[in-house]
């Protein structure tokens, strides 16, 4: 699992239907970027703003993608976005 596992007490939990998850990648300059997709030669593509980010409907899918990014050596974390947060 990624940064959030079932044994931790501060694991973010879905609060309702109007929620999605995004992956935020911290680059070498300590600037946060939003994960978008994989590009040529399996390189990670990122967006400057939330508008360009890939939204994950389920926590499980976002956590699996986070595991892949961590395996590639990326420093990333999950954030919940949606209405009423």
N, C-alpha and C positions, 0 to 999 in steps of 0.2 A: 504494500500500500504506500501511498504518498505521504505527505506531511501529516495527514489526518488519519488516525487509526481508531478502531473501536474501543481501545483501552484508554484513550484520553478523555478527560471530562470536558474539555473546551472544544470539542468537535462541532463545527457548524452543522446545524440540522435544517432541512427544508421547512419553511414556515407555511407554505401553502402552494396553490396552483400558479400564482403569478410570480414565480421565482425562476431564475436561471443562474447558472454558474459560469464564471469566466476564470481563465488562468492568467495570472500576472507574472511576467518574467522580469527579474531585476538584472540589468546588464552590468558590464564591467564599470561603467560610469555611475553606478548606483541610481540609474534612472529606470523607472518602471515602464514596461511596454506590455501590451495585451497580445496574447497568443492568437494567431489567425489560422495558420495551416502549415503544411510542409510544402516546400518549393522544389526547385531543381536540385538534384543530388541529395535529396532528403534533408535540406536545410530548413531551419525553423523560420517562418515568416511571422512578423509581428506588426501590430498597428499602434499608432500614436495615441488613439483615443478609443473609448468604449464603443463608439459607432462602428469601428472597423473590426472589433473583436469577434471571435467565434463564441457564440452562446451555447452552452450545454444545458439541455433540458433536465438531465438527471445528474445527481451527485456522483453516481457510480461511473458514468461515462467520463465525467470531468476528472475523477480521481484516477482512472485508468490512463488518461492522457497525461496527467501529472506524473505518473510513474514513468511513462515513456520519456518525458522531458528530463526528469531527474537522471534517468539512465544515460541520456545524452550529455549530462554535465551542466544542465541549466538550473539556475536558482529560481524557483517559482513557487507560487502559493495560490490557493483558491480564494475566490471572493464571491459572495452571493449578491445578485442584483435583481431588482424587480420592483413592483409596485408595493408601497407600504413598508419598505425596509428602512 
